[in-house]
Amino acid sequence: MSRTLPMGDRLKAILQEALAVKGEAPTVFTNRTGTPWSDRNLLYVFKRACKRAKIEDCSLHTLRHTFASRLVMAGVDLRTVQELMGHKDIQMTMRYAHLSGDHKRQAIAVLEQRFSGEKSHQISQQQPEGSIPANAKVVNIR
């Protein structure tokens, strides 16, 4: 079953331009004679590009992980990422969406900046009703 996914305006313009150059070819990825690439050709060209770019341990599947991770780090909600990835289960999407160490450090910096210079009693007074106080003990229940 083939499905159509949304495409950004920039990518759409690039592909339309590439197709215009190809003339009658049914796809952008063709060999010198205009024959569409096979899966094997695509994999070969991808691996060669990775080698030239000095990127190790990279596969076409890596691109799916990168797509999901970059969407999440850009602030896109998991439900939208799930739909864009075509996953039936949000758990699968969560396996794909990895946060970079830098992204995690930035998240902690945002939190630190938010509460810097405030005394602990001021922080606990600002918490919404029903939330856990800042000085409460946290117990791992696993």
NORDA-V526723 format. One record per residue. N is the residue number from 1. RES is the residue in one small letter. SS is DSSP state (alpha for helix, beta for strand, coil for the rest). Layout:
n->N res->RES ss->SS
n->N res->RES ss->SS
This chain:
n->1 res->m ss->coil
n->2 res->s ss->coil
n->3 res->r ss->coil
n->4 res->t ss->coil
n->5 res->l ss->coil
n->6 res->p ss->coil
n->7 res->m ss->coil
n->8 res->g ss->coil
n->9 res->d ss->alpha
n->10 res->r ss->alpha
n->11 res->l ss->alpha
n->12 res->k ss->alpha
n->13 res->a ss->alpha
n->14 res->i ss->alpha
n->15 res->l ss->alpha
n->16 res->q ss->alpha
n->17 res->e ss->alpha
n->18 res->a ss->alpha
n->19 res->l ss->alpha
n->20 res->a ss->alpha
n->21 res->v ss->alpha
n->22 res->k ss->alpha
n->23 res->g ss->coil
n->24 res->e ss->coil
n->25 res->a ss->coil
n->26 res->p ss->coil
n->27 res->t ss->coil
n->28 res->v ss->coil
n->29 res->f ss->coil
n->30 res->t ss->beta
n->31 res->n ss->coil
n->32 res->r ss->coil
n->33 res->t ss->coil
n->34 res->g ss->coil
n->35 res->t ss->coil
n->36 res->p ss->beta
n->37 res->w ss->coil
n->38 res->s ss->coil
n->39 res->d ss->alpha
n->40 res->r ss->alpha
n->41 res->n ss->alpha
n->42 res->l ss->alpha
n->43 res->l ss->alpha
n->44 res->y ss->alpha
n->45 res->v ss->alpha
n->46 res->f ss->alpha
n->47 res->k ss->alpha
n->48 res->r ss->alpha
n->49 res->a ss->alpha
n->50 res->c ss->alpha
n->51 res->k ss->alpha
n->52 res->r ss->alpha
n->53 res->a ss->coil
n->54 res->k ss->coil
n->55 res->i ss->coil
n->56 res->e ss->coil
n->57 res->d ss->coil
n->58 res->c ss->coil
n->59 res->s ss->coil
n->60 res->l ss->alpha
n->61 res->h ss->alpha
n->62 res->t ss->alpha
n->63 res->l ss->alpha
n->64 res->r ss->alpha
n->65 res->h ss->alpha
n->66 res->t ss->alpha
n->67 res->f ss->alpha
n->68 res->a ss->alpha
n->69 res->s ss->alpha
n->70 res->r ss->alpha
n->71 res->l ss->alpha
n->72 res->v ss->alpha
n->73 res->m ss->alpha
n->74 res->a ss->coil
n->75 res->g ss->coil
n->76 res->v ss->coil
n->77 res->d ss->coil
n->78 res->l ss->alpha
n->79 res->r ss->alpha
n->80 res->t ss->alpha
n->81 res->v ss->alpha
n->82 res->q ss->alpha
n->83 res->e ss->alpha
n->84 res->l ss->alpha
n->85 res->m ss->alpha
n->86 res->g ss->coil
n->87 res->h ss->coil
n->88 res->k ss->coil
n->89 res->d ss->coil
n->90 res->i ss->alpha
n->91 res->q ss->alpha
n->92 res->m ss->alpha
n->93 res->t ss->alpha
n->94 res->m ss->alpha
n->95 res->r ss->alpha
n->96 res->y ss->alpha
n->97 res->a ss->coil
n->98 res->h ss->coil
n->99 res->l ss->coil
n->100 res->s ss->coil
n->101 res->g ss->alpha
n->102 res->d ss->alpha
n->103 res->h ss->alpha
n->104 res->k ss->alpha
n->105 res->r ss->alpha
n->106 res->q ss->alpha
n->107 res->a ss->alpha
n->108 res->i ss->alpha
n->109 res->a ss->alpha
n->110 res->v ss->alpha
n->111 res->l ss->alpha
n->112 res->e ss->alpha
n->113 res->q ss->alpha
n->114 res->r ss->alpha
n->115 res->f ss->alpha
n->116 res->s ss->coil
n->117 res->g ss->coil
n->118 res->e ss->coil
n->119 res->k ss->coil
n->120 res->s ss->alpha
n->121 res->h ss->alpha
n->122 res->q ss->alpha
n->123 res->i ss->alpha
n->124 res->s ss->alpha
n->125 res->q ss->alpha
n->126 res->q ss->alpha
n->127 res->q ss->coil
n->128 res->p ss->coil
n->129 res->e ss->coil
n->130 res->g ss->coil
n->131 res->s ss->coil
n->132 res->i ss->coil
n->133 res->p ss->coil
n->134 res->a ss->coil
n->135 res->n ss->coil
n->136 res->a ss->coil
n->137 res->k ss->coil
n->138 res->v ss->coil
n->139 res->v ss->coil
n->140 res->n ss->coil
n->141 res->i ss->coil
n->142 res->r ss->coil
